[in-house]
Amino acid sequence: MKRILFLVMALFLTGCQAPKYITKEEAFPKVYNEKPVSVLVVPAINNTTAADAINLYSTTVAYPLAEAGYYVLSVPYTQKFLAREGISDGAQAAQVPLDKYKELFGVDTVLFVTLKQWDTNYNVLAGNVTVSAKIELFSTQSKQRVWFYDSTIVYDTSGNTGNGLLNLIATAIQTANQDYVPVARAVNGQIIHTMPVGKYHPRHALDQKDVAVLERKVKQ
């Protein structure tokens, strides 16, 4: 009996262990080796049911990348240029050889995004928007993936009227009219926070020991 209790307790404690975080250098050594400066953002792959998810992502991804110290080519210009070349969606962009991006834009890296979830939910108690995205950075020099991460964020859209029926109505209206730009910004910011900072950031080449990466996200 004692042995059974011990095993149950061990399993319980294992399941309750805090998430383990590792340093940026442990997670993404290739970024520190290659020291990329410029980033080209190509159209995203949209696996969600939200038709405007790509536009929301596109309008919010450049800012956190620039804040992280990278030179980001104009996203609208990039999309227009690629569209003239017959590349209008993420699936097509993923098929273009990295050499071609280097030739056309002279960039060090290319950023690929897969939008996996964009769901709105509401009930009597609460409402939220759940967004999930995966971002991958590929080097045009080594042709390797040098950084990647994925994240899910749940954004609260509750009406909070205090009355069950009124709260449900208020939450439904608020969720339907939600400005999704802050949601997209939060997702992009949360993911890019794990990226080693670039040349134009004050902490460039000083953030190797920053513990900011959830181990299970990169040790797959």
Backbone as CSV, one residue per row, in Angstrom:
resi,resn,N_x,N_y,N_z,CA_x,CA_y,CA_z,C_x,C_y,C_z
1,MET,0.825,-1.197,0.000,0.000,0.000,0.000,0.868,1.259,0.000
2,LYS,1.919,1.235,0.830,2.819,2.378,0.898,3.503,2.616,-0.448
3,ARG,3.836,1.492,-1.108,4.507,1.622,-2.406,3.587,2.265,-3.434
4,ILE,2.309,1.883,-3.400,1.339,2.455,-4.326,1.188,3.956,-4.074
5,LEU,1.096,4.325,-2.800,0.979,5.733,-2.443,2.205,6.516,-2.889
6,PHE,3.379,5.898,-2.757,4.624,6.555,-3.170,4.628,6.801,-4.670
7,LEU,4.196,5.788,-5.445,4.174,5.924,-6.891,3.180,6.996,-7.339
8,VAL,2.005,7.007,-6.680,1.000,8.013,-7.002,1.525,9.413,-6.719
9,MET,2.192,9.576,-5.563,2.743,10.872,-5.191,3.849,11.299,-6.166
10,ALA,4.667,10.344,-6.586,5.748,10.650,-7.523,5.195,11.123,-8.854
11,LEU,4.153,10.433,-9.336,3.529,10.836,-10.594,2.894,12.212,-10.480
12,PHE,2.286,12.478,-9.314,1.646,13.771,-9.084,2.673,14.894,-9.103
13,LEU,3.784,14.673,-8.405,4.822,15.688,-8.336,5.463,15.926,-9.696
14,THR,5.625,14.831,-10.471,6.188,14.964,-11.810,5.298,15.814,-12.699
15,GLY,3.977,15.576,-12.585,3.030,16.335,-13.396,2.934,17.786,-12.982
16,CYS,3.323,18.098,-11.736,3.215,19.462,-11.231,4.518,20.241,-11.324
17,GLN,5.536,19.668,-11.939,6.810,20.365,-12.036,6.664,21.651,-12.839
18,ALA,7.341,22.679,-12.380,7.288,23.965,-13.071,7.943,23.849,-14.446
19,PRO,7.444,24.592,-15.421,8.057,24.583,-16.761,9.532,24.967,-16.672
20,LYS,10.362,24.310,-17.460,11.796,24.579,-17.428,12.166,25.542,-18.554
21,TYR,12.890,26.596,-18.175,13.356,27.567,-19.149,14.869,27.451,-19.318
22,ILE,15.325,27.699,-20.532,16.760,27.640,-20.826,17.209,28.964,-21.430
23,THR,18.521,29.116,-21.579,19.053,30.367,-22.110,18.868,30.450,-23.624
24,LYS,18.943,31.653,-24.135,18.835,31.856,-25.580,19.987,31.174,-26.317
25,GLU,21.155,31.190,-25.713,22.310,30.563,-26.347,22.148,29.054,-26.443
26,GLU,21.597,28.441,-25.396,21.342,27.000,-25.423,20.320,26.646,-26.496
27,ALA,19.315,27.482,-26.616,18.218,27.190,-27.539,18.564,27.497,-28.992
28,PHE,19.265,28.615,-29.220,19.481,29.074,-30.594,20.933,29.467,-30.860
29,PRO,21.859,28.536,-30.752,23.272,28.868,-30.964,23.582,29.339,-32.382
30,LYS,22.789,28.900,-33.361,23.063,29.257,-34.754,22.912,30.755,-35.004
31,VAL,22.011,31.398,-34.261,21.847,32.840,-34.426,23.124,33.561,-34.001
32,TYR,23.699,33.117,-32.888,24.924,33.753,-32.397,26.117,33.461,-33.306
33,ASN,26.093,32.312,-33.961,27.182,31.975,-34.877,27.105,32.786,-36.171
34,GLU,25.902,32.936,-36.700,25.748,33.601,-37.997,25.584,35.116,-37.892
35,LYS,25.055,35.579,-36.762,24.869,37.026,-36.526,24.098,37.704,-37.668
36,PRO,22.887,37.267,-37.961,22.106,37.899,-39.027,21.725,39.333,-38.666
37,VAL,21.606,40.159,-39.698,21.268,41.572,-39.500,19.877,41.894,-40.047
38,SER,19.558,41.355,-41.227,18.313,41.715,-41.907,17.328,40.554,-41.953
39,VAL,16.036,40.915,-41.970,14.954,39.921,-41.976,13.948,40.278,-43.060
40,LEU,13.587,39.293,-43.860,12.517,39.431,-44.844,11.308,38.648,-44.337
41,VAL,10.169,39.308,-44.228,8.934,38.664,-43.774,8.086,38.312,-44.991
42,VAL,7.833,37.027,-45.194,7.038,36.593,-46.338,5.604,36.312,-45.885
43,PRO,4.655,36.201,-46.832,3.264,35.947,-46.458,3.120,34.708,-45.571
44,ALA,2.202,34.788,-44.633,1.994,33.694,-43.678,1.118,32.599,-44.273
45,ILE,1.245,31.416,-43.709,0.332,30.315,-44.006,-0.802,30.384,-42.981
46,ASN,-2.014,30.489,-43.454,-3.167,30.635,-42.562,-3.946,29.327,-42.469
47,ASN,-3.769,28.624,-41.349,-4.510,27.380,-41.124,-5.704,27.597,-40.202
48,THR,-6.123,28.854,-40.055,-7.264,29.173,-39.202,-8.482,29.462,-40.070
49,THR,-9.597,29.704,-39.410,-10.825,30.049,-40.132,-11.018,31.566,-40.212
50,ALA,-10.064,32.325,-39.661,-10.163,33.785,-39.667,-9.538,34.335,-40.943
51,ALA,-10.357,34.892,-41.818,-9.877,35.362,-43.115,-8.907,36.530,-42.987
52,ASP,-9.048,37.353,-41.944,-8.198,38.531,-41.798,-6.967,38.281,-40.937
53,ALA,-6.726,37.032,-40.545,-5.605,36.721,-39.651,-4.265,37.100,-40.275
54,ILE,-4.103,36.860,-41.571,-2.830,37.162,-42.233,-2.539,38.656,-42.206
55,ASN,-3.556,39.471,-42.507,-3.350,40.920,-42.491,-3.002,41.413,-41.094
56,LEU,-3.664,40.860,-40.084,-3.388,41.257,-38.701,-1.957,40.890,-38.316
57,TYR,-1.530,39.721,-38.732,-0.153,39.306,-38.459,0.834,40.221,-39.180
58,SER,0.574,40.469,-40.464,1.501,41.241,-41.293,1.696,42.659,-40.775
59,THR,0.631,43.261,-40.258,0.714,44.647,-39.801,1.330,44.779,-38.414
60,THR,1.572,43.671,-37.750,2.067,43.755,-36.366,3.400,43.061,-36.128
61,VAL,3.960,42.396,-37.123,5.173,41.604,-36.882,6.453,42.422,-37.029
62,ALA,6.442,43.451,-37.868,7.677,44.199,-38.130,8.163,44.954,-36.897
63,TYR,7.242,45.531,-36.138,7.632,46.359,-34.992,8.435,45.581,-33.950
64,PRO,7.956,44.423,-33.456,8.764,43.702,-32.473,10.088,43.197,-33.023
65,LEU,10.142,42.892,-34.320,11.409,42.494,-34.927,12.405,43.651,-34.930
66,ALA,11.904,44.835,-35.285,12.771,46.019,-35.279,13.205,46.354,-33.855
67,GLU,12.286,46.222,-32.902,12.637,46.476,-31.503,13.680,45.480,-31.005
68,ALA,13.685,44.289,-31.593,14.664,43.274,-31.210,16.021,43.524,-31.853
69,GLY,16.132,44.575,-32.656,17.439,44.955,-33.194,17.734,44.497,-34.603
70,TYR,16.691,44.180,-35.377,16.903,43.706,-36.748,16.411,44.737,-37.765
71,TYR,17.067,44.726,-38.917,16.597,45.544,-40.028,15.544,44.721,-40.766
72,VAL,14.310,45.229,-40.784,13.192,44.496,-41.377,12.782,45.181,-42.676
73,LEU,12.835,44.447,-43.764,12.379,45.010,-45.028,10.888,45.318,-44.937
74,SER,10.461,46.371,-45.613,9.060,46.776,-45.579,8.147,45.598,-45.941
75,VAL,7.244,45.284,-45.032,6.350,44.148,-45.263,5.394,44.426,-46.426
76,PRO,4.735,45.589,-46.503,3.863,45.866,-47.657,4.619,45.804,-48.993
77,TYR,5.836,46.382,-49.023,6.624,46.349,-50.250,6.963,44.909,-50.636
78,THR,7.378,44.121,-49.643,7.727,42.723,-49.898,6.554,41.959,-50.477
79,GLN,5.370,42.158,-49.889,4.187,41.446,-50.359,3.810,41.848,-51.784
80,LYS,3.905,43.145,-52.076,3.591,43.605,-53.434,4.597,43.062,-54.449
81,PHE,5.863,43.075,-54.067,6.905,42.579,-54.965,6.687,41.089,-55.250
82,LEU,6.437,40.310,-54.199,6.233,38.876,-54.375,4.970,38.587,-55.175
83,ALA,3.938,39.399,-54.951,2.686,39.210,-55.693,2.918,39.388,-57.191
84,ARG,3.773,40.367,-57.552,4.092,40.565,-58.979,4.834,39.366,-59.557
85,GLU,5.513,38.624,-58.673,6.233,37.425,-59.108,5.349,36.178,-59.033
86,GLY,4.073,36.363,-58.697,3.138,35.250,-58.632,3.100,34.533,-57.306
87,ILE,3.680,35.161,-56.269,3.707,34.549,-54.937,2.800,35.366,-54.025
88,SER,1.611,34.858,-53.767,0.628,35.637,-53.017,0.235,35.021,-51.683
89,ASP,0.671,33.806,-51.426,0.313,33.204,-50.136,1.509,32.472,-49.530
90,GLY,1.334,32.071,-48.271,2.426,31.459,-47.530,2.904,30.135,-48.094
91,ALA,1.984,29.340,-48.609,2.366,28.045,-49.166,3.302,28.219,-50.360
92,GLN,3.010,29.213,-51.203,3.874,29.494,-52.347,5.219,30.054,-51.893
93,ALA,5.183,30.933,-50.889,6.418,31.538,-50.384,7.362,30.494,-49.807
94,ALA,6.795,29.461,-49.210,7.613,28.413,-48.598,8.335,27.565,-49.635
95,GLN,7.865,27.595,-50.876,8.478,26.788,-51.938,9.617,27.510,-52.644
96,VAL,9.765,28.802,-52.382,10.829,29.572,-53.044,12.174,29.240,-52.392
97,PRO,13.203,28.905,-53.175,14.518,28.619,-52.597,15.065,29.833,-51.845
98,LEU,15.740,29.584,-50.740,16.307,30.667,-49.952,17.314,31.491,-50.762
99,ASP,17.995,30.833,-51.683,18.931,31.536,-52.558,18.236,32.647,-53.349
100,LYS,17.009,32.367,-53.753,16.259,33.345,-54.545,15.934,34.571,-53.715
101,TYR,15.573,34.370,-52.460,15.308,35.511,-51.582,16.571,36.345,-51.387
102,LYS,17.687,35.655,-51.264,18.969,36.358,-51.118,19.271,37.175,-52.368
103,GLU,19.003,36.585,-53.510,19.277,37.254,-54.779,18.375,38.469,-54.985
104,LEU,17.092,38.320,-54.664,16.130,39.388,-54.913,16.192,40.512,-53.888
105,PHE,16.441,40.163,-52.623,16.340,41.160,-51.553,17.651,41.402,-50.798
106,GLY,18.632,40.541,-50.985,19.901,40.713,-50.307,19.838,40.553,-48.798
107,VAL,18.912,39.719,-48.314,18.696,39.576,-46.874,19.488,38.406,-46.293
108,ASP,19.701,38.493,-44.962,20.395,37.416,-44.250,19.454,36.289,-43.875
109,THR,18.198,36.648,-43.575,17.242,35.647,-43.100,15.857,35.895,-43.680
110,VAL,15.041,34.829,-43.650,13.648,34.910,-44.096,12.770,34.360,-42.978
111,LEU,11.708,35.102,-42.667,10.801,34.722,-41.584,9.534,34.092,-42.161
112,PHE,9.256,32.862,-41.734,8.058,32.143,-42.154,7.128,31.981,-40.958
113,VAL,5.837,32.172,-41.187,4.859,32.083,-40.104,3.722,31.160,-40.492
114,THR,3.317,30.323,-39.546,2.120,29.504,-39.703,1.143,29.892,-38.607
115,LEU,-0.020,30.411,-39.012,-1.073,30.746,-38.063,-1.919,29.502,-37.852
116,LYS,-1.913,28.981,-36.629,-2.520,27.680,-36.365,-3.915,27.765,-35.746
117,GLN,-4.192,28.848,-35.042,-5.474,28.951,-34.345,-5.847,30.416,-34.178
118,TRP,-7.118,30.709,-34.414,-7.651,32.045,-34.162,-9.137,31.874,-33.868
119,ASP,-9.457,31.631,-32.620,-10.814,31.275,-32.230,-11.384,32.258,-31.212
120,THR,-12.647,32.617,-31.395,-13.349,33.437,-30.409,-14.335,32.556,-29.655
121,ASN,-14.369,32.728,-28.343,-15.259,31.930,-27.492,-15.908,32.836,-26.451
122,TYR,-17.170,32.582,-26.139,-17.820,33.309,-25.059,-18.945,32.471,-24.469
123,ASN,-19.168,32.675,-23.151,-20.257,32.037,-22.431,-20.722,32.992,-21.340
124,VAL,-21.549,32.513,-20.414,-22.102,33.380,-19.386,-21.001,33.991,-18.519
125,LEU,-19.939,33.238,-18.283,-18.906,33.683,-17.356,-17.820,34.533,-17.997
126,ALA,-17.444,34.206,-19.213,-16.287,34.892,-19.786,-16.250,34.736,-21.296
127,GLY,-15.411,35.558,-21.923,-15.156,35.449,-23.351,-13.686,35.645,-23.622
128,ASN,-13.193,35.082,-24.713,-11.778,35.237,-25.027,-11.517,34.980,-26.512
129,VAL,-10.351,35.420,-26.923,-9.849,35.116,-28.262,-8.568,34.319,-28.073
130,THR,-8.499,33.140,-28.685,-7.319,32.291,-28.572,-6.575,32.292,-29.907
131,VAL,-5.313,32.702,-29.842,-4.494,32.788,-31.053,-3.230,31.963,-30.861
132,SER,-2.898,31.178,-31.875,-1.688,30.356,-31.830,-0.924,30.519,-33.134
133,ALA,0.399,30.711,-33.022,1.222,30.913,-34.219,2.595,30.286,-34.030
134,LYS,3.177,29.846,-35.133,4.540,29.327,-35.140,5.368,30.165,-36.106
135,ILE,6.536,30.619,-35.641,7.411,31.450,-36.467,8.774,30.769,-36.599
136,GLU,9.298,30.761,-37.831,10.594,30.134,-38.099,11.465,31.104,-38.897
137,LEU,12.731,31.194,-38.513,13.691,32.060,-39.185,14.754,31.209,-39.862
138,PHE,14.882,31.358,-41.190,15.848,30.578,-41.957,16.953,31.480,-42.482
139,SER,18.173,30.987,-42.440,19.327,31.714,-42.947,19.448,31.521,-44.458
140,THR,19.657,32.621,-45.174,19.885,32.516,-46.621,21.333,32.143,-46.917
141,GLN,22.166,32.150,-45.885,23.575,31.787,-46.057,23.778,30.281,-45.863
142,SER,23.370,29.783,-44.696,23.574,28.364,-44.387,22.402,27.494,-44.828
143,LYS,21.266,28.128,-45.159,20.022,27.433,-45.539,19.435,26.642,-44.366
144,GLN,19.850,26.952,-43.172,19.365,26.253,-41.987,18.355,27.102,-41.221
145,ARG,17.521,26.415,-40.449,16.620,27.125,-39.537,17.434,27.544,-38.323
146,VAL,17.538,28.828,-38.078,18.392,29.313,-36.994,17.604,29.674,-35.739
147,TRP,16.301,29.910,-35.904,15.453,30.247,-34.754,14.026,29.843,-35.062
148,PHE,13.300,29.404,-34.053,11.893,29.063,-34.230,11.209,29.064,-32.869
149,TYR,9.931,29.302,-32.894,9.158,29.284,-31.644,7.681,29.281,-31.996
150,ASP,6.882,28.789,-31.080,5.440,28.885,-31.248,4.816,29.221,-29.911
151,SER,3.665,29.856,-29.968,3.029,30.280,-28.736,1.530,30.394,-28.933
152,THR,0.817,30.283,-27.835,-0.632,30.464,-27.825,-0.969,31.487,-26.748
153,ILE,-1.793,32.443,-27.093,-2.202,33.447,-26.123,-3.720,33.504,-26.087
154,VAL,-4.270,33.605,-24.880,-5.711,33.717,-24.680,-6.000,35.146,-24.221
155,TYR,-6.717,35.877,-25.033,-6.985,37.298,-24.788,-8.404,37.467,-24.267
156,ASP,-8.534,38.040,-23.075,-9.831,38.164,-22.406,-10.709,39.231,-23.080
157,THR,-11.978,38.864,-23.354,-12.929,39.815,-23.941,-14.228,39.849,-23.139
158,SER,-14.145,39.605,-21.843,-15.333,39.514,-21.001,-16.062,40.843,-20.900
159,GLY,-17.385,40.760,-20.823,-18.219,41.959,-20.645,-18.278,42.410,-19.202
160,ASN,-18.268,41.441,-18.254,-18.240,41.736,-16.819,-19.349,42.681,-16.367
161,THR,-20.608,42.356,-16.681,-21.724,43.184,-16.219,-22.225,42.737,-14.850
162,GLY,-21.900,41.508,-14.459,-22.373,41.003,-13.176,-23.679,40.248,-13.281
163,ASN,-24.394,40.372,-14.372,-25.659,39.670,-14.591,-25.439,38.605,-15.647
164,GLY,-25.924,37.369,-15.368,-25.647,36.247,-16.261,-26.023,36.498,-17.701
165,LEU,-27.293,36.831,-17.968,-27.745,37.022,-19.341,-27.127,38.273,-19.950
166,LEU,-27.123,39.364,-19.161,-26.531,40.604,-19.667,-25.044,40.434,-19.933
167,ASN,-24.379,39.669,-19.061,-22.945,39.437,-19.258,-22.693,38.641,-20.537
168,LEU,-23.539,37.651,-20.805,-23.410,36.860,-22.023,-23.580,37.735,-23.252
169,ILE,-24.589,38.619,-23.221,-24.839,39.514,-24.357,-23.688,40.495,-24.527
170,ALA,-23.264,41.097,-23.400,-22.181,42.080,-23.460,-20.888,41.446,-23.951
171,THR,-20.602,40.229,-23.461,-19.384,39.534,-23.873,-19.424,39.178,-25.347
172,ALA,-20.590,38.716,-25.816,-20.735,38.368,-27.232,-20.518,39.585,-28.117
173,ILE,-21.097,40.739,-27.719,-20.940,41.967,-28.505,-19.489,42.426,-28.483
174,GLN,-18.893,42.406,-27.296,-17.510,42.877,-27.166,-16.549,41.991,-27.936
175,THR,-16.800,40.668,-27.895,-15.942,39.744,-28.628,-16.094,39.929,-30.128
176,ALA,-17.331,40.128,-30.569,-17.585,40.322,-32.003,-16.951,41.609,-32.509
177,ASN,-16.898,42.631,-31.651,-16.346,43.924,-32.058,-14.903,44.121,-31.611
178,GLN,-14.277,43.056,-31.169,-12.919,43.147,-30.640,-11.936,43.680,-31.680
179,ASP,-11.101,44.607,-31.231,-9.991,45.069,-32.059,-8.887,44.028,-31.931
180,TYR,-8.633,43.280,-32.991,-7.705,42.154,-32.915,-6.250,42.552,-33.092
181,VAL,-5.991,43.815,-33.390,-4.605,44.255,-33.543,-3.809,44.055,-32.250
182,PRO,-4.330,44.455,-31.066,-3.581,44.205,-29.828,-3.327,42.724,-29.571
183,VAL,-4.275,41.874,-29.990,-4.091,40.425,-29.823,-2.919,39.947,-30.668
184,ALA,-2.897,40.361,-31.942,-1.800,39.969,-32.841,-0.467,40.508,-32.341
185,ARG,-0.469,41.749,-31.839,0.760,42.332,-31.294,1.271,41.514,-30.114
186,ALA,0.352,41.102,-29.246,0.748,40.343,-28.063,1.367,39.008,-28.450
187,VAL,0.777,38.331,-29.435,1.310,37.042,-29.887,2.698,37.214,-30.492
188,ASN,2.840,38.169,-31.410,4.138,38.407,-32.040,5.193,38.811,-31.023
189,GLY,4.810,39.700,-30.107,5.759,40.151,-29.096,6.216,39.039,-28.187
190,GLN,5.271,38.173,-27.796,5.592,37.055,-26.906,6.552,36.078,-27.566
191,ILE,6.353,35.810,-28.835,7.211,34.861,-29.543,8.594,35.459,-29.818
192,ILE,8.613,36.668,-30.347,9.885,37.285,-30.745,10.747,37.627,-29.533
193,HIS,10.146,37.719,-28.358,10.905,37.945,-27.124,11.953,36.858,-26.897
194,THR,11.708,35.667,-27.446,12.657,34.559,-27.256,13.832,34.615,-28.224
195,MET,13.755,35.459,-29.239,14.804,35.547,-30.256,16.030,36.292,-29.725
196,PRO,17.227,35.801,-30.000,18.426,36.572,-29.670,18.362,37.936,-30.355
197,VAL,18.742,38.987,-29.642,18.601,40.331,-30.212,19.634,40.572,-31.307
198,GLY,19.272,41.487,-32.213,20.112,41.749,-33.371,21.096,42.887,-33.194
199,LYS,21.756,43.217,-34.277,22.860,44.185,-34.295,22.465,45.557,-33.764
200,TYR,21.219,45.965,-33.992,20.805,47.324,-33.635,20.157,47.408,-32.247
201,HIS,20.308,46.375,-31.468,19.782,46.386,-30.098,20.922,46.670,-29.124
202,PRO,20.678,47.452,-28.063,21.755,47.783,-27.110,22.407,46.570,-26.456
203,ARG,21.668,45.454,-26.383,22.211,44.263,-25.725,22.687,43.213,-26.729
204,HIS,22.966,43.646,-27.937,23.463,42.720,-28.956,24.734,42.017,-28.462
205,ALA,24.759,40.689,-28.593,25.886,39.849,-28.169,26.071,39.840,-26.654
206,LEU,25.040,40.296,-25.920,25.101,40.284,-24.457,23.963,39.486,-23.824
207,ASP,23.095,38.938,-24.658,21.894,38.274,-24.113,21.967,36.746,-24.155
208,GLN,23.169,36.205,-24.377,23.297,34.754,-24.497,22.773,34.007,-23.258
209,LYS,22.965,34.581,-22.091,22.609,33.902,-20.848,21.214,34.264,-20.348
210,ASP,20.475,35.011,-21.137,19.103,35.341,-20.748,18.250,34.074,-20.747
211,VAL,17.625,33.792,-19.627,16.767,32.608,-19.511,15.363,33.024,-19.961
212,ALA,15.033,32.716,-21.202,13.786,33.222,-21.771,13.055,32.221,-22.657
213,VAL,13.602,31.006,-22.782,13.056,30.054,-23.744,12.522,28.815,-23.029
214,LEU,11.263,28.503,-23.256,10.666,27.304,-22.676,11.268,26.080,-23.352
215,GLU,11.924,25.244,-22.583,12.717,24.146,-23.139,11.896,23.212,-24.018
216,ARG,10.697,22.891,-23.583,9.909,21.912,-24.344,9.500,22.435,-25.730
217,LYS,9.602,23.750,-25.928,9.259,24.316,-27.237,10.343,24.081,-28.275
218,VAL,11.588,23.907,-27.818,12.712,23.806,-28.748,13.422,22.468,-28.692
219,LYS,13.125,21.636,-27.711,13.755,20.325,-27.580,12.770,19.255,-28.048
220,GLN,12.398,19.340,-29.320,11.413,18.396,-29.870,12.058,17.533,-30.942
